[in-house]
């Protein structure tokens, strides 16, 4: 399991070295094509009446337009904007450079072909360089997106942990409230029972007082039972509790 992990940094380093080497070579190719086309166009400008002090401007404008339009196309592509217009300008600038390079060359197919190569290769090499740059930018954007997602995941995990703690605290609080309610309910029921018991005892004491009074008036058990509207058995129990013989 350790071999793939140890070779991963070496693979990434190799990829970076290859990308950097390719980028440098493509840039050198573009610079060489630009230099050849620049020289041919400068000579053409010199032969066709352009001021000697400004002959360098003509190839710079023409071949520089290829570079500028290619950069504009790269920017549009990275921003997900339409690239048809800047690419059309790149093709127009390249075609124009080819025409003027061929016009400067001596007669003959070989000479015309050689004259057309620098601007065409400038276009192709610069487009290849732009593709590599775009790929690196897109990969970097993906890496940044993944890092951002990782940070969001960490924050979400932290939030989830906090919410879990809050939920547990709320559960404990709810349990405590339920226990408190149960205790309160039990206490209330006990209070009601005690109150009912006290009321019952008061009634019993009041009835027994009446029983004692009626006994003093020489009323029988049946008469007392009828008058107080209770059973004779209850009257006898009251008399027993009062210590009076029935």
C-alpha positions in Angstrom: 0.0 0.0 0.0 3.0 2.3 0.5 4.3 2.1 -3.0 1.5 4.0 -4.8 1.5 6.7 -2.1 5.3 7.2 -2.5 5.1 7.3 -6.3 2.3 9.8 -6.4 4.5 12.9 -5.7 7.0 11.7 -8.3 4.2 11.3 -10.9 2.9 14.8 -10.2 6.4 16.2 -10.5 6.9 14.4 -13.8 3.6 15.8 -15.1 4.6 19.3 -14.0 8.0 18.9 -15.6 6.5 17.6 -18.9 3.9 20.4 -18.9 6.6 23.1 -18.3 8.9 21.6 -20.9 6.2 21.5 -23.5 5.1 25.0 -22.7 8.7 26.3 -23.1 9.2 24.5 -26.4 5.9 25.7 -27.8 6.8 29.2 -26.7 10.2 29.0 -28.4 8.5 27.7 -31.6 6.0 30.6 -31.5 8.9 33.1 -30.9 10.9 31.6 -33.9 7.8 31.7 -36.2 7.1 35.3 -35.1 10.7 36.3 -35.7 10.7 34.8 -39.3 7.4 36.4 -40.1 8.4 39.7 -38.5 11.5 39.9 -40.7 9.7 39.1 -43.9 6.9 41.6 -43.2 9.4 44.3 -42.2 11.3 43.9 -45.5 7.9 44.0 -47.4 7.0 47.2 -45.6 10.4 48.7 -46.4 10.0 47.9 -50.1 6.5 49.4 -50.3 7.0 52.9 -49.0 6.6 52.6 -45.3 8.8 55.0 -43.4 12.1 53.4 -42.5 11.6 54.3 -38.8 8.2 52.6 -38.8 8.8 49.4 -40.8 8.9 47.4 -37.6 5.4 48.5 -36.7 3.8 46.8 -39.7 4.8 43.2 -38.7 4.2 43.9 -35.1 0.7 45.0 -35.8 -0.1 42.1 -38.1 1.5 39.2 -36.2 0.9 40.8 -32.9 -2.8 40.8 -33.8 -2.6 36.9 -33.9 -1.3 36.9 -30.4 -3.8 39.5 -29.1 -6.8 37.8 -30.7 -5.7 34.4 -29.5 -5.5 35.8 -25.9 -8.9 37.3 -26.3 -10.2 33.9 -27.5 -8.6 32.3 -24.5 -10.2 34.8 -22.1 -13.6 34.3 -23.7 -13.3 30.5 -23.4 -12.3 30.7 -19.7 -15.2 33.0 -18.9 -17.6 30.7 -20.9 -18.2 33.5 -23.4 -18.7 33.1 -27.2 -15.3 32.5 -28.9 -16.5 32.6 -32.5 -15.7 36.3 -33.0 -12.1 36.4 -31.5 -11.3 33.1 -33.3 -12.5 34.6 -36.6 -10.2 37.5 -36.0 -7.3 35.1 -35.4 -8.0 33.3 -38.7 -8.2 36.6 -40.5 -5.0 38.0 -39.0 -3.2 34.7 -39.8 -4.5 34.6 -43.4 -3.4 38.2 -43.9 0.0 37.5 -42.5 0.3 34.4 -44.8 -0.7 36.5 -47.9 1.9 39.2 -47.2 4.6 36.7 -46.4 3.9 34.9 -49.7 3.9 38.2 -51.5 7.3 39.0 -50.1 8.8 35.6 -51.1 10.5 35.0 -54.5 8.5 33.2 -57.2 8.1 29.4 -56.9 6.0 26.9 -55.0 8.8 26.1 -52.5 9.5 29.7 -51.7 5.8 30.5 -51.3 5.4 27.5 -49.1 8.3 28.4 -46.9 7.0 32.0 -46.6 3.6 30.7 -45.5 5.0 28.4 -42.8 6.1 31.0 -40.2 2.6 32.7 -39.8 0.8 29.4 -39.9 3.1 27.9 -37.3 2.9 31.0 -35.2 -0.9 30.6 -35.3 -0.7 26.8 -34.5 2.0 27.1 -31.8 0.3 30.0 -30.1 -3.1 28.2 -30.2 -1.4 25.1 -28.7 0.1 27.2 -26.0 -3.3 28.8 -25.3 -4.8 25.3 -25.0 -2.2 24.3 -22.5 -2.7 27.4 -20.4 -6.4 27.0 -20.5 -6.1 23.4 -19.4 -3.9 24.4 -16.5 -6.3 27.2 -15.5 -9.2 24.8 -15.7 -7.4 22.2 -13.6 -6.5 24.9 -11.1 -10.1 26.0 -11.0 -11.2 22.4 -10.3 -8.6 22.1 -7.5 -9.8 25.3 -5.9 -13.4 24.1 -6.2 -12.5 20.9 -4.6 -10.6 22.7 -1.8 -13.6 25.0 -1.4 -15.9 22.0 -1.2 -13.7 20.4 1.4 -13.8 23.6 3.5 -17.6 23.7 3.1 -17.7 20.0 4.1 -15.6 20.8 7.2 -17.8 23.7 8.2 -21.0 21.6 7.5 -19.5 18.9 9.7 -18.8 21.4 12.5 -22.3 22.8 12.2 -23.8 19.2 12.2 -21.8 18.5 15.4 -23.1 21.7 17.0 -26.6 20.9 16.0 -26.2 17.3 17.4 -25.1 18.8 20.7 -28.0 21.2 20.7 -30.5 18.4 19.9 -29.0 16.3 22.7 -29.4 19.2 25.1 -33.0 19.8 24.0 -33.7 16.1 24.5 -32.3 16.3 28.0 -34.3 19.4 28.7 -37.5 17.8 27.4 -36.8 14.7 29.6 -36.3 17.0 32.6 -39.5 18.9 31.7 -41.4 15.6 31.4 -40.0 14.4 34.7 -41.0 17.7 36.3 -44.5 17.5 34.9 -44.8 13.9 36.1 -43.7 14.9 39.6 -46.0 17.9 39.5 -48.9 15.7 38.4 -48.2 13.1 41.1 -48.0 15.8 43.7 -51.3 17.3 42.5 -53.0 13.9 42.6 -51.6 13.3 46.1 -52.8 16.7 47.2 -56.3 15.9 45.8 -56.3 12.6 47.5 -55.2 14.2 50.8 -57.9 16.9 50.4 -60.5 14.2 49.7 -59.4 12.2 52.7 -59.5 15.3 54.9 -63.0 16.1 53.7 -64.1 12.5 54.3 -62.7 12.6 57.9 -64.4 15.9 58.5 -67.7 14.4 57.4 -67.1 11.4 59.6 -66.3 13.6 62.6 -69.4 15.8 61.9 -71.6 12.7 61.6 -70.3 11.1 64.7 -70.9 14.3 66.6 -74.5 14.2 65.4 -74.7 10.5 66.3 -73.4 11.3 69.8 -76.0 14.0 70.1 -78.8 11.8 68.9 -77.8 9.0 71.3 -78.0 11.5 74.2 -81.6 12.1 73.0 -82.2 8.4 73.4 -82.8 7.7 69.7 -82.3 4.1 68.5 -79.9 3.0 65.9 -82.7 2.7 63.3 -84.0 6.2 64.1 -80.5 7.7 63.9 -79.9 5.8 60.6 -83.1 7.1 59.2 -82.5 10.7 60.3 -78.9 10.9 59.1 -79.7 8.8 55.9 -76.9 6.3 56.4 -77.0 2.6 57.0 -77.4 1.1 60.5 -74.1 -0.6 60.0 -72.4 2.8 59.6 -74.2 4.0 62.8 -73.0 1.0 64.8 -69.4 1.6 63.5 -69.6 5.2 64.6 -70.9 4.2 68.0 -68.1 1.7 68.3 -65.6 4.5 67.4 -67.2 6.8 70.0 -67.1 4.0 72.6 -70.9 4.0 73.0 -72.7 0.7 73.3 -75.3 0.2 70.6 
